[in-house]
Amino acid sequence: MKRSYSIFLKGAGMGAADAVPGVSGGTIAFITGIYEELIDTIKQFGPSAFTAWRRSGWVGLAAHLNLAFIVPLLAGIAASLVSMAHLVTYLMAEHGLLLDAFFFGLVAASALVITRKLPDWRLWHAIPLVGGLLLASALPGLMPHMASLGSESLLLVAGGAIAISAMMLPGVSGSFLLLTMGLYGTVMEGIKGFDLALIAQFGLGCALGLFFFSRLLSWMLHHFHTATLQLLVGFILGSLPTLWPWRELVRYQLGADGRMIPLDYRYLSPGDYALLTGESAQLFGVLALMLAGLILVLVVGREPRPSKAHPHKEEGSDA
């Protein structure tokens, strides 16, 4: 029961992070020590589950799917997403600088936590690190082209698959990619209004993304563990500019629903931000919340938690 409650709270943290454009629930999963168990558990949902049921019945199926882990986690995510949808939209509108500051500190610290857990770093691991950095920077610019799919239903399915895949990657925000696709407002309003048709279409995309991407990610973690973690660190570092509090939108386009889709920002100092906007840079509040996010992650991740053993040998590493 105690573990279920702990997992529920971690799921709630993931849901809260996923509701904020620029932040990834995968980051929360990693710093709370459940990331690899989560990926391996998601991978179990497939044809092998039917085999486990035939062989060992419902008890065997529950063990195969790791339901003691995934059920409280999903309950926490769902409860947080529904409850946070209203709060996040309010905070983004009224206290955007402070919200960005807190998550900037949190995401920056998560890169430090992951780096400390790399057991066998090699020079060639800089390649996936740079690759992750470049991909994280390029993805938001590619997402507006998804509108060329035309059909709103197809766009919702594709958006769900992309967003849920991004949410499994620390540092890649599914919410931000939805924003750049012009779907963030539509999906959030659908969740708040319990639009069953929209939720079903978006949910189908999420299910497809989970099925395929979890298998790819699990395979990478088992066969190229350190290189994959370096790739994830690159994603995290590449996401930091989208959370810098003092920025100016310099390029955007309007989505099909009339909402603004950000394409490019200019990053400012606090003084330049105040001069440009005529508003307070809230310097002390921003720095305090950056530090709070940083400390929170370092405290939570200060002691590496045991993870599932990976019987692999890093390709390209020395014996």
C-alpha positions as CSV (number, residue, x, y, z in Angstrom):
1,M,0.0,0.0,0.0
2,K,2.8,2.4,0.9
3,R,4.5,1.7,-2.5
4,S,1.2,2.3,-4.3
5,Y,0.8,5.6,-2.6
6,S,4.3,6.6,-3.5
7,I,3.9,5.6,-7.1
8,F,0.5,7.5,-7.2
9,L,2.3,10.7,-6.1
10,K,5.1,10.2,-8.7
11,G,2.3,9.8,-11.3
12,A,0.7,13.0,-10.1
13,G,4.1,14.8,-10.5
14,M,4.4,13.4,-14.1
15,G,0.8,14.5,-14.9
16,A,1.5,18.0,-13.6
17,A,4.7,18.3,-15.6
18,D,3.0,17.0,-18.8
19,A,0.3,19.7,-18.5
20,V,3.0,22.5,-18.8
21,P,4.3,23.2,-22.3
22,G,8.1,22.8,-22.2
23,V,8.2,20.2,-19.4
24,S,8.2,16.4,-19.7
25,G,6.7,13.9,-17.4
26,G,9.6,11.6,-18.4
27,T,11.9,14.0,-16.6
28,I,9.9,13.5,-13.4
29,A,9.9,9.7,-13.9
30,F,13.7,9.7,-14.3
31,I,14.5,11.8,-11.2
32,T,12.1,9.8,-9.0
33,G,13.8,6.5,-10.0
34,I,10.9,4.9,-12.0
35,Y,11.9,5.6,-15.6
36,E,13.3,2.3,-16.7
37,E,10.6,0.3,-14.9
38,L,8.0,2.5,-16.6
39,I,9.4,1.9,-20.1
40,D,9.7,-1.9,-19.5
41,T,6.2,-2.1,-18.1
42,I,4.6,-0.2,-21.0
43,K,6.4,-2.6,-23.4
44,Q,4.6,-5.6,-21.8
45,F,1.2,-4.4,-23.1
46,G,1.0,-6.4,-26.3
47,P,0.7,-9.9,-27.7
48,S,2.9,-11.3,-24.9
49,A,0.2,-10.4,-22.4
50,F,-2.2,-12.8,-24.0
51,T,0.4,-15.6,-23.8
52,A,0.9,-14.8,-20.1
53,W,-2.8,-15.0,-19.4
54,R,-3.2,-18.3,-21.1
55,R,-0.2,-19.7,-19.3
56,S,-0.9,-18.4,-15.7
57,G,-4.4,-16.9,-15.7
58,W,-5.3,-13.5,-14.3
59,V,-2.6,-13.6,-11.6
60,G,0.1,-14.2,-14.2
61,L,-1.3,-11.5,-16.4
62,A,-1.3,-9.0,-13.5
63,A,2.4,-9.9,-12.8
64,H,3.3,-9.7,-16.5
65,L,1.8,-6.3,-16.9
66,N,3.2,-5.1,-13.5
67,L,-0.3,-3.8,-12.6
68,A,0.8,-3.0,-9.0
69,F,3.0,-0.4,-10.5
70,I,1.2,0.9,-13.6
71,V,-2.3,1.2,-12.1
72,P,-1.5,3.7,-9.3
73,L,0.9,5.5,-11.6
74,L,-1.8,6.0,-14.3
75,A,-4.3,7.0,-11.6
76,G,-1.9,9.7,-10.4
77,I,-1.3,11.0,-13.9
78,A,-5.0,11.1,-14.8
79,A,-5.9,12.8,-11.5
80,S,-3.2,15.4,-11.9
81,L,-4.0,16.1,-15.6
82,V,-7.7,16.6,-14.9
83,S,-7.1,18.7,-11.8
84,M,-4.1,20.6,-13.1
85,A,-5.7,21.6,-16.5
86,H,-7.5,24.5,-14.9
87,L,-4.6,25.5,-12.6
88,V,-1.9,25.4,-15.3
89,T,-3.9,27.5,-17.8
90,Y,-4.4,30.1,-15.0
91,L,-0.7,30.1,-14.0
92,M,0.5,30.3,-17.6
93,A,-1.7,33.4,-18.1
94,E,-1.2,35.1,-14.8
95,H,2.3,34.0,-13.5
96,G,4.1,32.8,-16.6
97,L,7.5,34.0,-15.6
98,L,7.4,32.3,-12.2
99,L,6.0,29.0,-13.7
100,D,8.8,28.9,-16.3
101,A,11.4,29.7,-13.7
102,F,10.5,26.8,-11.4
103,F,10.5,24.3,-14.3
104,F,13.7,25.7,-15.7
105,G,15.5,25.0,-12.5
106,L,13.8,21.6,-12.2
107,V,14.7,20.5,-15.8
108,A,18.3,21.9,-15.6
109,A,18.9,19.9,-12.4
110,S,17.5,16.7,-13.9
111,A,20.3,16.8,-16.5
112,L,22.8,16.8,-13.6
113,V,21.0,13.9,-11.9
114,I,21.0,11.8,-15.0
115,T,24.7,12.5,-15.7
116,R,25.7,11.4,-12.2
117,K,24.1,8.0,-12.9
118,L,26.1,7.2,-16.0
119,P,28.3,4.2,-15.0
120,D,30.6,3.8,-18.0
121,W,30.9,7.1,-20.0
122,R,33.1,7.0,-23.1
123,L,34.2,9.8,-25.4
124,W,32.0,8.6,-28.2
125,H,28.9,9.1,-26.0
126,A,29.2,12.8,-26.9
127,I,27.7,11.8,-30.3
128,P,24.2,10.8,-28.9
129,L,24.4,13.8,-26.5
130,V,24.8,16.2,-29.4
131,G,22.2,14.3,-31.4
132,G,19.7,14.7,-28.6
133,L,20.5,18.4,-28.3
134,L,19.9,19.0,-32.0
135,L,16.8,16.9,-32.2
136,A,15.2,18.6,-29.2
137,S,15.9,22.0,-30.9
138,A,14.6,20.9,-34.3
139,L,11.4,19.1,-33.3
140,P,9.2,22.2,-32.4
141,G,10.0,23.7,-35.8
142,L,8.9,20.6,-37.6
143,M,5.5,20.2,-35.8
144,P,3.6,23.0,-37.5
145,H,3.9,21.0,-40.8
146,M,1.6,18.4,-39.2
147,A,-1.3,20.7,-40.1
148,S,-0.8,19.5,-43.7
149,L,-2.5,16.2,-42.7
150,G,-5.8,18.1,-43.2
151,S,-8.3,15.9,-41.4
152,E,-8.8,17.0,-37.8
153,S,-9.3,13.4,-36.7
154,L,-6.1,12.2,-38.3
155,L,-4.3,15.2,-36.8
156,L,-5.5,14.3,-33.3
157,V,-4.4,10.7,-33.7
158,A,-1.0,11.7,-35.0
159,G,-0.7,14.4,-32.3
160,G,-1.5,11.8,-29.6
161,A,1.1,9.4,-30.9
162,I,3.8,12.1,-31.1
163,A,2.9,13.7,-27.8
164,I,2.9,10.4,-25.8
165,S,6.2,9.4,-27.4
166,A,7.7,12.8,-26.4
167,M,6.3,12.4,-22.9
168,M,8.4,9.2,-22.5
169,L,11.5,11.2,-23.2
170,P,13.0,13.3,-20.4
171,G,13.4,16.9,-21.6
172,V,11.0,16.6,-24.6
173,S,7.6,18.2,-23.8
174,G,4.6,16.5,-25.4
175,S,2.5,19.5,-24.4
176,F,4.9,21.9,-26.1
177,L,4.9,19.8,-29.3
178,L,1.1,19.9,-29.1
179,L,1.3,23.6,-28.8
180,T,3.5,23.9,-31.9
181,M,1.1,21.6,-33.8
182,G,-1.8,23.9,-32.8
183,L,-3.5,21.2,-30.8
184,Y,-2.6,22.1,-27.2
185,G,-5.7,24.4,-26.6
186,T,-8.0,22.0,-28.4
187,V,-6.8,19.0,-26.3
188,M,-6.8,20.8,-23.0
189,E,-10.3,22.2,-23.6
190,G,-11.5,18.7,-24.6
191,I,-10.1,17.2,-21.4
192,K,-11.7,19.9,-19.3
193,G,-15.0,19.6,-21.1
194,F,-14.9,15.7,-21.3
195,D,-15.3,15.7,-25.1
196,L,-15.5,11.9,-25.5
197,A,-15.0,11.9,-29.3
198,L,-11.9,14.1,-29.1
199,I,-10.5,12.1,-26.1
200,A,-11.1,8.8,-28.0
201,Q,-9.2,10.0,-31.1
202,F,-6.4,11.5,-29.1
203,G,-6.3,8.4,-26.9
204,L,-6.0,6.1,-30.0
205,G,-2.9,8.0,-31.0
206,C,-1.5,7.8,-27.5
207,A,-2.1,4.0,-27.5
208,L,-0.3,3.6,-30.9
209,G,2.6,5.7,-29.7
210,L,3.0,3.8,-26.5
211,F,2.9,0.5,-28.2
212,F,5.7,1.2,-30.8
213,F,7.9,3.8,-29.1
214,S,8.1,2.0,-25.8
215,R,9.5,-1.1,-27.5
216,L,12.1,1.0,-29.3
217,L,13.2,2.8,-26.2
218,S,13.3,-0.4,-24.1
219,W,15.5,-2.0,-26.7
220,M,17.8,1.0,-26.7
221,L,18.1,1.0,-22.9
222,H,18.9,-2.7,-22.8
223,H,21.5,-2.7,-25.6
224,F,23.0,0.8,-25.5
225,H,22.2,1.9,-21.9
226,T,24.8,4.7,-21.4
227,A,24.5,6.0,-25.0
228,T,20.7,6.2,-24.6
229,L,21.0,8.1,-21.3
230,Q,23.3,10.5,-23.0
231,L,20.8,11.0,-25.8
232,L,18.2,11.8,-23.1
233,V,20.5,14.3,-21.5
234,G,20.8,16.0,-24.9
235,F,17.0,16.2,-25.1
236,I,16.9,17.8,-21.7
237,L,19.5,20.4,-22.5
238,G,17.9,21.1,-25.8
239,S,14.6,21.8,-24.1
240,L,15.9,24.5,-21.6
241,P,15.6,27.5,-24.0
242,T,11.8,26.9,-24.2
243,L,11.6,27.5,-20.4
244,W,13.8,30.6,-20.2
245,P,11.5,33.1,-18.5
246,W,12.7,36.3,-20.1
247,R,12.0,35.8,-23.8
248,E,10.3,37.6,-26.7
249,L,8.3,35.8,-29.3
250,V,9.7,36.9,-32.7
251,R,8.0,34.5,-35.1
252,Y,4.7,32.7,-34.9
253,Q,1.8,31.4,-37.0
254,L,-1.9,30.9,-36.4
255,G,-3.3,27.4,-36.2
256,A,-6.5,26.2,-37.7
257,D,-8.3,27.0,-34.4
258,G,-7.0,30.6,-34.5
259,R,-4.5,30.0,-31.7
260,M,-1.0,31.4,-31.8
261,I,1.7,28.8,-32.5
262,P,5.2,30.0,-31.3
263,L,8.0,29.3,-33.8
264,D,11.0,31.3,-32.6
265,Y,12.0,33.4,-29.6
266,R,14.7,35.9,-28.7
267,Y,16.2,35.3,-25.3
268,L,16.7,38.4,-23.1
269,S,18.3,39.5,-19.9
270,P,16.0,40.5,-17.0
271,G,16.9,44.2,-17.7
272,D,16.2,44.0,-21.4
273,Y,12.9,42.2,-20.7
274,A,11.8,44.9,-18.4
275,L,12.7,47.6,-20.9
276,L,11.1,45.8,-23.8
277,T,7.8,44.9,-22.2
278,G,7.5,47.7,-19.6
279,E,6.7,45.0,-17.0
280,S,8.6,43.8,-14.0
281,A,11.2,41.1,-14.6
282,Q,10.3,39.7,-11.2
283,L,14.1,39.0,-10.8
284,F,14.1,37.8,-7.1
285,G,10.9,35.7,-7.5
286,V,12.2,34.1,-10.7
287,L,15.7,33.3,-9.2
288,A,14.1,32.0,-6.0
289,L,11.8,29.6,-8.0
290,M,14.7,28.5,-10.2
291,L,16.7,27.6,-7.1
292,A,13.6,25.9,-5.6
293,G,13.2,23.7,-8.7
294,L,17.0,22.9,-8.7
295,I,17.1,22.0,-5.0
296,L,13.9,19.9,-5.2
297,V,15.4,17.7,-8.0
298,L,18.8,17.4,-6.3
299,V,17.2,16.3,-3.0
300,V,14.8,13.8,-4.7
301,G,17.6,12.4,-6.9
302,R,20.5,12.6,-4.4
303,E,20.5,8.8,-3.8
304,P,20.3,6.6,-6.9
305,R,17.5,4.2,-6.5
306,P,17.9,0.6,-7.6
307,S,16.8,-0.1,-11.1
308,K,16.2,-3.3,-13.1
309,A,19.4,-5.0,-14.1
310,H,20.3,-4.8,-17.8
311,P,22.3,-7.8,-18.9
312,H,24.0,-6.0,-21.7
313,K,27.4,-4.8,-22.7
314,E,27.7,-1.3,-24.1
315,E,28.5,-1.5,-27.7
316,G,31.7,0.3,-28.5
317,S,33.0,0.4,-24.9
318,D,36.1,-1.2,-23.7
319,A,36.1,-4.6,-21.9
